[in-house]
């Protein structure tokens, strides 16, 4: 298996161990008692310093849509490919919009979702990845 690394530093941590989910990097404002994604330099509410944190790797599907546009890196429109995009609520109160794995009809609002690394480009033996979510089925 190719080594997976974030496409851009500062958004995602990809664990090296099998079976572990990636984690999004966010910020926490102790003064406002709020979490944010992506990371911030200061709290947008109080304008005070924030702490870097790893956010939960699982959340709940708030909403989804089916997109008939090429996925990142596609060369042209009209190749017949489409993908889902969802909004996932994390336990920290952050709502993340991301690509969701599966086909139309695979998702239900309120279902549990887990963070995954999505390869978008390959450099040698390394896959450059962004993030997405996939449904968590019972027993996973």
N, CA, C and O atoms as a DFTB+ gen file, in Angstrom:
560 C
 N C O
     1  1       0.842      -1.186       0.000
     2  2       0.000       0.000       0.000
     3  2       0.887       1.250       0.000
     4  3       1.904       1.307       0.692
     5  1       0.488       2.232      -0.777
     6  2       1.249       3.480      -0.861
     7  2       1.129       4.261       0.444
     8  3       0.112       4.189       1.134
     9  1       2.164       4.994       0.763
    10  2       2.130       5.868       1.934
    11  2       1.209       7.041       1.614
    12  3       1.303       7.640       0.543
    13  1       0.318       7.363       2.552
    14  2      -0.602       8.482       2.370
    15  2      -0.139       9.674       3.191
    16  3       0.188       9.544       4.371
    17  1      -0.117      10.847       2.548
    18  2       0.238      12.092       3.232
    19  2      -0.784      13.153       2.842
    20  3      -1.386      13.068       1.772
    21  1      -0.985      14.156       3.706
    22  2      -1.929      15.223       3.371
    23  2      -1.484      15.996       2.128
    24  3      -0.293      16.244       1.937
    25  1      -2.438      16.368       1.297
    26  2      -2.178      17.186       0.116
    27  2      -1.560      18.509       0.529
    28  3      -0.664      19.021      -0.142
    29  1      -2.044      19.064       1.643
    30  2      -1.512      20.310       2.187
    31  2      -1.425      20.169       3.704
    32  3      -2.364      19.693       4.343
    33  1      -0.320      20.575       4.266
    34  2      -0.127      20.483       5.718
    35  2      -1.083      21.428       6.449
    36  3      -1.465      22.479       5.935
    37  1      -1.455      21.021       7.660
    38  2      -2.238      21.897       8.512
    39  2      -3.724      21.628       8.555
    40  3      -4.445      22.273       9.317
    41  1      -4.207      20.672       7.740
    42  2      -5.636      20.380       7.722
    43  2      -5.969      18.985       8.235
    44  3      -7.063      18.748       8.748
    45  1      -5.030      18.075       8.095
    46  2      -5.324      16.665       8.269
    47  2      -4.113      15.931       8.822
    48  3      -2.977      16.206       8.435
    49  1      -4.365      14.992       9.734
    50  2      -3.335      14.082      10.230
    51  2      -3.744      12.683       9.788
    52  3      -4.843      12.224      10.096
    53  1      -2.853      12.010       9.066
    54  2      -3.129      10.652       8.607
    55  2      -2.279       9.701       9.432
    56  3      -1.051       9.743       9.348
    57  1      -2.915       8.834      10.238
    58  2      -2.135       7.915      11.072
    59  2      -1.417       6.869      10.226
    60  3      -1.859       6.518       9.132
    61  1      -0.305       6.385      10.756
    62  2       0.455       5.365      10.034
    63  2      -0.078       3.969      10.309
    64  3       0.160       3.047       9.529
    65  1      -0.801       3.808      11.415
    66  2      -1.330       2.497      11.768
    67  2      -2.593       2.151      11.001
    68  3      -3.414       3.022      10.712
    69  1      -2.742       0.878      10.674
    70  2      -3.943       0.399       9.992
    71  2      -5.129       0.458      10.949
    72  3      -4.976       0.251      12.153
    73  1      -6.293       0.737      10.415
    74  2      -7.509       0.724      11.216
    75  2      -7.802       2.011      11.967
    76  3      -8.874       2.149      12.557
    77  1      -6.876       2.950      11.955
    78  2      -7.126       4.237      12.605
    79  2      -7.634       5.222      11.567
    80  3      -7.183       5.219      10.422
    81  1      -8.566       6.055      11.970
    82  2      -9.083       7.078      11.064
    83  2      -8.200       8.323      11.119
    84  3      -7.584       8.614      12.145
    85  1      -8.146       9.056      10.002
    86  2      -7.440      10.343      10.033
    87  2      -8.155      11.310      10.974
    88  3      -9.272      11.043      11.418
    89  1      -7.512      12.419      11.272
    90  2      -8.100      13.457      12.132
    91  2      -7.938      14.809      11.447
    92  3      -6.898      15.097      10.855
    93  1      -8.975      15.630      11.534
    94  2      -8.886      17.004      11.047
    95  2      -8.234      17.865      12.111
    96  3      -8.430      17.644      13.306
    97  1      -7.462      18.841      11.679
    98  2      -6.840      19.785      12.603
    99  2      -7.698      21.038      12.671
   100  3      -7.995      21.660      11.650
   101  1      -8.090      21.398      13.877
   102  2      -8.921      22.572      14.084
   103  2      -8.345      23.444      15.173
   104  3      -7.189      23.297      15.567
   105  1      -9.168      24.349      15.649
   106  2      -8.772      25.256      16.729
   107  2      -9.854      25.268      17.791
   108  3     -11.028      25.026      17.513
   109  1      -9.430      25.556      19.023
   110  2     -10.363      25.708      20.143
   111  2     -10.106      27.052      20.800
   112  3      -8.963      27.414      21.078
   113  1     -11.178      27.783      21.044
   114  2     -11.089      29.061      21.740
   115  2     -11.544      28.867      23.181
   116  3     -12.737      28.694      23.428
   117  1     -10.603      28.891      24.149
   118  2     -10.997      28.741      25.551
   119  2     -11.937      29.861      26.002
   120  3     -12.829      29.637      26.820
   121  1     -11.732      31.056      25.470
   122  2     -12.566      32.183      25.883
   123  2     -14.005      32.046      25.369
   124  3     -14.955      32.276      26.117
   125  1     -14.165      31.676      24.106
   126  2     -15.504      31.523      23.527
   127  2     -16.073      30.124      23.760
   128  3     -17.266      29.890      23.563
   129  1     -15.209      29.194      24.183
   130  2     -15.599      27.789      24.370
   131  2     -16.190      27.202      23.080
   132  3     -17.215      26.520      23.099
   133  1     -15.511      27.491      21.961
   134  2     -15.955      27.023      20.642
   135  2     -14.783      26.417      19.871
   136  3     -13.627      26.809      20.035
   137  1     -15.130      25.445      19.023
   138  2     -14.167      24.816      18.124
   139  2     -14.368      25.368      16.715
   140  3     -15.461      25.811      16.363
   141  1     -13.296      25.336      15.910
   142  2     -13.350      25.850      14.548
   143  2     -12.579      24.938      13.600
   144  3     -11.607      24.292      13.991
   145  1     -13.027      24.897      12.355
   146  2     -12.298      24.260      11.269
   147  2     -12.520      25.099      10.030
   148  3     -13.650      25.496       9.744
   149  1     -11.449      25.380       9.280
   150  2     -10.062      25.008       9.513
   151  2      -9.457      25.786      10.680
   152  3     -10.116      26.620      11.301
   153  1      -8.180      25.494      10.964
   154  2      -7.489      26.150      12.075
   155  2      -7.502      27.660      11.898
   156  3      -7.532      28.173      10.779
   157  1      -7.480      28.346      13.009
   158  2      -7.490      29.813      13.027
   159  2      -6.263      30.322      13.754
   160  3      -5.661      29.609      14.558
   161  1      -5.896      31.562      13.464
   162  2      -4.810      32.228      14.193
   163  2      -5.344      32.801      15.507
   164  3      -4.648      32.840      16.521
   165  1      -6.614      33.247      15.452
   166  2      -7.262      33.781      16.653
   167  2      -8.746      33.470      16.561
   168  3      -9.252      33.118      15.495
   169  1      -9.433      33.602      17.675
   170  2     -10.863      33.338      17.717
   171  2     -11.602      34.418      16.917
   172  3     -11.386      35.606      17.156
   173  1     -12.467      34.029      15.974
   174  2     -13.203      35.022      15.205
   175  2     -14.300      35.717      16.020
   176  3     -14.857      36.725      15.585
   177  1     -14.600      35.178      17.187
   178  2     -15.636      35.769      18.043
   179  2     -15.026      36.764      19.022
   180  3     -15.494      37.895      19.151
   181  1     -13.964      36.323      19.715
   182  2     -13.382      37.153      20.784
   183  2     -12.068      37.819      20.386
   184  3     -11.570      38.692      21.098
   185  1     -11.504      37.405      19.244
   186  2     -10.198      37.892      18.779
   187  2      -9.075      37.599      19.776
   188  3      -8.101      38.347      19.867
   189  1      -9.225      36.502      20.519
   190  2      -8.209      36.061      21.477
   191  2      -7.499      34.825      20.917
   192  3      -7.991      34.211      19.971
   193  1      -6.342      34.452      21.495
   194  2      -5.609      33.279      20.997
   195  2      -6.438      31.990      21.087
   196  3      -7.309      31.843      21.944
   197  1      -6.135      31.074      20.179
   198  2      -6.781      29.765      20.150
   199  2      -5.726      28.674      20.310
   200  3      -4.528      28.928      20.178
   201  1      -6.181      27.473      20.592
   202  2      -5.302      26.309      20.714
   203  2      -5.540      25.391      19.519
   204  3      -6.683      25.198      19.105
   205  1      -4.466      24.821      18.959
   206  2      -4.611      23.814      17.911
   207  2      -5.088      22.516      18.549
   208  3      -4.602      22.124      19.610
   209  1      -6.047      21.847      17.896
   210  2      -6.595      20.592      18.409
   211  2      -6.847      19.630      17.252
   212  3      -7.001      20.044      16.103
   213  1      -6.887      18.347      17.575
   214  2      -7.356      17.341      16.628
   215  2      -8.839      17.146      16.895
   216  3      -9.242      16.912      18.034
   217  1      -9.650      17.242      15.855
   218  2     -11.090      17.083      15.988
   219  2     -11.474      15.608      15.891
   220  3     -10.678      14.777      15.454
   221  1     -12.685      15.298      16.296
   222  2     -13.184      13.923      16.232
   223  2     -13.175      13.411      14.799
   224  3     -13.353      14.182      13.856
   225  1     -12.970      12.121      14.641
   226  2     -12.930      11.522      13.306
   227  2     -14.282      10.941      12.899
   228  3     -14.418      10.375      11.815
   229  1     -15.275      11.083      13.766
   230  2     -16.616      10.596      13.446
   231  2     -17.638      11.675      13.753
   232  3     -17.468      12.470      14.677
   233  1     -18.702      11.689      12.962
   234  2     -19.768      12.660      13.154
   235  2     -21.074      12.118      12.602
   236  3     -21.209      10.918      12.359
   237  1     -22.041      13.019      12.406
   238  2     -23.380      12.648      11.956
   239  2     -23.711      13.444      10.693
   240  3     -23.457      14.646      10.624
   241  1     -24.277      12.766       9.700
   242  2     -24.631      13.423       8.446
   243  2     -25.801      14.378       8.667
   244  3     -26.891      13.962       9.058
   245  1     -25.559      15.658       8.412
   246  2     -26.579      16.696       8.562
   247  2     -27.376      16.853       7.267
   248  3     -28.599      16.990       7.298
   249  1     -26.680      16.831       6.133
   250  2     -27.320      17.016       4.834
   251  2     -26.390      16.479       3.750
   252  3     -25.189      16.335       3.979
   253  1     -26.936      16.184       2.574
   254  2     -26.095      15.738       1.470
   255  2     -26.711      16.130       0.134
   256  3     -27.900      16.437       0.050
   257  1     -25.888      16.116      -0.908
   258  2     -26.346      16.358      -2.268
   259  2     -25.500      15.528      -3.226
   260  3     -24.431      15.041      -2.858
   261  1     -25.977      15.373      -4.437
   262  2     -25.287      14.626      -5.483
   263  2     -24.780      15.639      -6.499
   264  3     -25.565      16.418      -7.039
   265  1     -23.484      15.637      -6.764
   266  2     -22.853      16.662      -7.589
   267  2     -22.450      16.075      -8.941
   268  3     -21.736      15.075      -9.009
   269  1     -22.920      16.714     -10.018
   270  2     -22.599      16.269     -11.376
   271  2     -21.482      17.120     -11.964
   272  3     -21.593      17.629     -13.079
   273  1     -20.428      17.262     -11.213
   274  2     -19.237      18.011     -11.631
   275  2     -18.051      17.078     -11.470
   276  3     -18.110      16.139     -10.676
   277  1     -16.983      17.317     -12.204
   278  2     -15.815      16.457     -12.042
   279  2     -15.227      16.583     -10.642
   280  3     -15.208      17.668     -10.061
   281  1     -14.755      15.482     -10.118
   282  2     -14.077      15.475      -8.832
   283  2     -12.712      16.120      -9.009
   284  3     -12.192      16.193     -10.122
   285  1     -12.141      16.581      -7.918
   286  2     -10.844      17.239      -7.940
   287  2      -9.840      16.453      -8.786
   288  3      -9.660      15.250      -8.599
   289  1      -9.202      17.141      -9.701
   290  2      -8.186      16.517     -10.534
   291  2      -8.702      15.978     -11.856
   292  3      -7.903      15.589     -12.707
   293  1     -10.048      15.943     -12.058
   294  2     -10.583      15.453     -13.326
   295  2     -10.241      16.439     -14.438
   296  3     -10.202      17.650     -14.219
   297  1      -9.996      15.913     -15.619
   298  2      -9.541      16.750     -16.727
   299  2     -10.670      17.471     -17.452
   300  3     -10.441      18.530     -18.036
   301  1     -11.897      16.918     -17.429
   302  2     -12.967      17.545     -18.206
   303  2     -14.337      17.230     -17.618
   304  3     -14.505      16.306     -16.822
   305  1     -15.305      18.031     -18.040
   306  2     -16.704      17.793     -17.678
   307  2     -17.250      16.677     -18.566
   308  3     -16.662      16.336     -19.593
   309  1     -18.368      16.123     -18.156
   310  2     -19.078      15.186     -19.005
   311  2     -18.479      13.803     -19.086
   312  3     -18.774      13.064     -20.025
   313  1     -17.641      13.426     -18.125
   314  2     -17.065      12.078     -18.159
   315  2     -17.977      11.063     -17.473
   316  3     -17.604       9.905     -17.282
   317  1     -19.182      11.514     -17.105
   318  2     -20.148      10.619     -16.499
   319  2     -19.934      10.365     -15.027
   320  3     -20.674       9.590     -14.420
   321  1     -18.938      10.998     -14.441
   322  2     -18.663      10.775     -13.026
   323  2     -19.353      11.840     -12.185
   324  3     -19.417      13.010     -12.561
   325  1     -19.854      11.417     -11.070
   326  2     -20.489      12.324     -10.116
   327  2     -20.100      11.846      -8.725
   328  3     -19.552      10.754      -8.572
   329  1     -20.377      12.645      -7.724
   330  2     -20.015      12.253      -6.360
   331  2     -20.941      12.943      -5.364
   332  3     -21.599      13.934      -5.679
   333  1     -20.971      12.399      -4.171
   334  2     -21.762      12.990      -3.105
   335  2     -20.949      14.003      -2.320
   336  3     -19.734      13.867      -2.175
   337  1     -21.630      15.012      -1.820
   338  2     -21.041      15.991      -0.913
   339  2     -21.987      16.097       0.273
   340  3     -23.199      16.229       0.101
   341  1     -21.432      16.038       1.468
   342  2     -22.267      16.102       2.661
   343  2     -21.768      17.122       3.657
   344  3     -20.630      17.587       3.594
   345  1     -22.648      17.454       4.574
   346  2     -22.274      18.267       5.725
   347  2     -22.371      17.359       6.939
   348  3     -23.420      16.776       7.214
   349  1     -21.266      17.249       7.658
   350  2     -21.162      16.334       8.790
   351  2     -20.950      17.146      10.053
   352  3     -20.039      17.970      10.133
   353  1     -21.809      16.901      11.047
   354  2     -21.688      17.572      12.341
   355  2     -20.798      16.739      13.252
   356  3     -21.101      15.583      13.544
   357  1     -19.690      17.340      13.700
   358  2     -18.794      16.675      14.645
   359  2     -19.267      16.944      16.069
   360  3     -19.967      17.929      16.305
   361  1     -18.897      16.088      17.026
   362  2     -19.319      16.272      18.421
   363  2     -18.901      17.618      19.013
   364  3     -19.547      18.120      19.933
   365  1     -17.823      18.202      18.486
   366  2     -17.340      19.487      19.005
   367  2     -18.223      20.664      18.584
   368  3     -18.019      21.786      19.047
   369  1     -19.207      20.414      17.706
   370  2     -20.077      21.489      17.247
   371  2     -19.670      22.080      15.912
   372  3     -20.280      23.046      15.452
   373  1     -18.655      21.521      15.285
   374  2     -18.179      21.997      13.985
   375  2     -18.927      21.239      12.889
   376  3     -19.095      20.023      12.981
   377  1     -19.372      21.944      11.860
   378  2     -20.003      21.306      10.697
   379  2     -19.002      21.354       9.547
   380  3     -18.539      22.426       9.157
   381  1     -18.674      20.180       9.010
   382  2     -17.675      20.039       7.951
   383  2     -18.373      19.684       6.643
   384  3     -19.218      18.789       6.616
   385  1     -18.029      20.373       5.564
   386  2     -18.530      20.004       4.241
   387  2     -17.422      19.273       3.504
   388  3     -16.292      19.754       3.422
   389  1     -17.756      18.101       2.966
   390  2     -16.734      17.278       2.318
   391  2     -17.380      16.289       1.357
   392  3     -18.589      16.058       1.395
   393  1     -16.548      15.711       0.498
   394  2     -16.974      14.611      -0.359
   395  2     -17.354      13.447       0.545
   396  3     -16.698      13.194       1.555
   397  1     -18.427      12.733       0.171
   398  2     -18.817      11.540       0.929
   399  2     -18.779      10.330      -0.003
   400  3     -19.214      10.404      -1.152
   401  1     -18.258       9.226       0.504
   402  2     -18.106       8.002      -0.282
   403  2     -19.453       7.333      -0.485
   404  3     -20.326       7.376       0.381
   405  1     -19.602       6.716      -1.640
   406  2     -20.810       5.964      -1.929
   407  2     -21.549       6.500      -3.134
   408  3     -21.059       7.365      -3.860
   409  1     -22.734       5.969      -3.325
   410  2     -23.597       6.350      -4.438
   411  2     -24.889       6.957      -3.898
   412  3     -25.251       6.755      -2.739
   413  1     -25.577       7.704      -4.761
   414  2     -26.839       8.296      -4.353
   415  2     -27.747       7.191      -3.800
   416  3     -27.893       6.134      -4.413
   417  1     -28.342       7.442      -2.661
   418  2     -29.185       6.453      -2.010
   419  2     -28.476       5.698      -0.897
   420  3     -29.119       4.986      -0.125
   421  1     -27.153       5.845      -0.804
   422  2     -26.391       5.165       0.250
   423  2     -26.480       5.883       1.590
   424  3     -26.136       5.304       2.620
   425  1     -26.938       7.143       1.597
   426  2     -26.859       7.962       2.804
   427  2     -28.244       8.334       3.317
   428  3     -29.201       8.464       2.554
   429  1     -28.316       8.499       4.623
   430  2     -29.530       8.994       5.275
   431  2     -29.119      10.074       6.253
   432  3     -28.136       9.929       6.980
   433  1     -29.878      11.158       6.266
   434  2     -29.609      12.222       7.227
   435  2     -29.673      11.623       8.629
   436  3     -30.591      10.869       8.951
   437  1     -28.695      11.964       9.452
   438  2     -28.623      11.449      10.815
   439  2     -27.753      10.215      10.967
   440  3     -27.527       9.755      12.086
   441  1     -27.258       9.667       9.850
   442  2     -26.437       8.453       9.964
   443  2     -25.014       8.802      10.400
   444  3     -24.528       9.894      10.106
   445  1     -24.344       7.883      11.097
   446  2     -22.958       8.128      11.503
   447  2     -22.020       8.078      10.302
   448  3     -22.189       7.262       9.395
   449  1     -21.029       8.965      10.314
   450  2     -20.047       9.073       9.236
   451  2     -18.652       9.090       9.839
   452  3     -18.445       9.619      10.932
   453  1     -17.699       8.511       9.123
   454  2     -16.316       8.478       9.583
   455  2     -15.384       9.144       8.584
   456  3     -15.572       9.031       7.373
   457  1     -14.384       9.832       9.098
   458  2     -13.408      10.531       8.267
   459  2     -12.511       9.529       7.542
   460  3     -12.104       8.522       8.122
   461  1     -12.204       9.806       6.274
   462  2     -11.298       8.978       5.485
   463  2     -10.330       9.877       4.718
   464  3     -10.627      11.041       4.449
   465  1      -9.176       9.324       4.373
   466  2      -8.221      10.015       3.504
   467  2      -8.585       9.672       2.065
   468  3      -8.727       8.500       1.718
   469  1      -8.737      10.701       1.224
   470  2      -9.079      10.505      -0.186
   471  2      -7.883      10.853      -1.064
   472  3      -7.520      12.025      -1.168
   473  1      -7.262       9.857      -1.697
   474  2      -6.133      10.140      -2.583
   475  2      -6.580      10.973      -3.791
   476  3      -7.590      10.664      -4.424
   477  1      -5.827      12.023      -4.102
   478  2      -6.145      12.860      -5.262
   479  2      -4.994      12.924      -6.261
   480  3      -5.187      13.330      -7.407
   481  1      -3.808      12.527      -5.835
   482  2      -2.639      12.591      -6.712
   483  2      -1.595      11.616      -6.194
   484  3      -1.507      11.370      -4.991
   485  1      -0.805      11.061      -7.107
   486  2       0.253      10.134      -6.703
   487  2       1.599      10.707      -7.113
   488  3       1.768      11.200      -8.228
   489  1       2.558      10.635      -6.189
   490  2       3.944      11.032      -6.454
   491  2       4.818       9.856      -6.053
   492  3       5.084       9.649      -4.869
   493  1       5.262       9.091      -7.032
   494  2       6.059       7.906      -6.722
   495  2       5.236       6.912      -5.926
   496  3       4.171       6.483      -6.369
   497  1       5.736       6.542      -4.734
   498  2       5.024       5.609      -3.863
   499  2       4.161       6.327      -2.836
   500  3       3.700       5.706      -1.878
   501  1       3.937       7.617      -3.018
   502  2       3.183       8.408      -2.050
   503  2       1.879       8.906      -2.656
   504  3       1.864       9.429      -3.770
   505  1       0.779       8.741      -1.915
   506  2      -0.509       9.288      -2.320
   507  2      -0.748      10.585      -1.564
   508  3      -0.706      10.608      -0.334
   509  1      -0.998      11.664      -2.298
   510  2      -1.369      12.931      -1.681
   511  2      -2.878      12.900      -1.474
   512  3      -3.634      12.617      -2.404
   513  1      -3.312      13.192      -0.250
   514  2      -4.714      13.001       0.108
   515  2      -5.379      14.260       0.641
   516  3      -4.758      15.081       1.317
   517  1      -6.655      14.386       0.318
   518  2      -7.531      15.330       0.989
   519  2      -8.401      14.484       1.920
   520  3      -8.097      13.315       2.157
   521  1      -9.471      15.060       2.446
   522  2     -10.313      14.294       3.362
   523  2     -11.733      14.188       2.825
   524  3     -12.180      15.009       2.024
   525  1     -12.414      13.176       3.277
   526  2     -13.823      12.975       2.972
   527  2     -14.425      12.166       4.102
   528  3     -13.765      11.912       5.110
   529  1     -15.659      11.764       3.942
   530  2     -16.329      10.942       4.941
   531  2     -16.975       9.749       4.263
   532  3     -17.282       9.782       3.071
   533  1     -17.178       8.687       5.048
   534  2     -17.873       7.499       4.573
   535  2     -18.886       7.081       5.623
   536  3     -18.703       7.356       6.809
   537  1     -19.968       6.409       5.191
   538  2     -20.938       5.919       6.169
   539  2     -20.292       4.886       7.090
   540  3     -19.473       4.076       6.656
   541  1     -20.669       4.927       8.352
   542  2     -20.246       3.904       9.309
   543  2     -21.431       2.965       9.484
   544  3     -22.482       3.358       9.990
   545  1     -21.250       1.749       9.068
   546  2     -22.311       0.738       9.194
   547  2     -22.183       0.060      10.546
   548  3     -21.088      -0.009      11.104
   549  1     -23.269      -0.432      11.069
   550  2     -23.241      -1.119      12.367
   551  2     -22.223      -2.244      12.329
   552  3     -22.135      -2.989      11.353
   553  1     -21.460      -2.357      13.398
   554  2     -20.439      -3.381      13.495
   555  2     -19.073      -2.943      12.995
   556  3     -18.122      -3.723      13.046
   557  1     -18.955      -1.694      12.508
   558  2     -17.648      -1.209      12.019
   559  2     -16.916      -0.489      13.112
   560  3     -15.803      -0.009      12.897
